[in-house]
Amino acid sequence: MNTSQWANAMTLNNNGAPLYNVAAGTNNFTGGQVNPTSIRGNIAGLDLFVTANTSSGTDTDGSIIIVNPEAYTWYESGSYRLRADVIASGQISVMVYSYGAIATKIGAGAFINNKA
């Protein structure tokens, strides 16, 4: 989620008892742990990552992306190839080549929030 949604999540409560950011764990309704100084936590059993790279600063559509970690697997080759070339402008281009693929194991394993 973006930083604006992260701030919203920390203010959620159940009849005045905070759902997130509970220091001593005395709230039976705690749905996760979100620390103001951290960019990682969990909400309702889902890993939470805070980033400024998704519609930063707003709570618009797409500002929360939910991914089931069991829905996808990333595969990559065990070898890499380093290549340096001199291109037409005289600059040197250094590139790393490898193969990678993603396998979808569960359909619709990721989605973004839509406020509408």
Secondary structure as UniProt FT lines:
FT   HELIX           3..10
FT   STRAND          13..14
FT   TURN            15..16
FT   STRAND          17..18
FT   TURN            28..29
FT   STRAND          32..33
FT   TURN            36..37
FT   STRAND          40..43
FT   TURN            44..45
FT   STRAND          46..49
FT   TURN            56..57
FT   TURN            61..62
FT   STRAND          65..67
FT   TURN            69..70
FT   STRAND          72..76
FT   STRAND          81..86
FT   TURN            88..89
FT   STRAND          92..97
FT   STRAND          100..104
FT   TURN            107..108
FT   STRAND          110..112
//
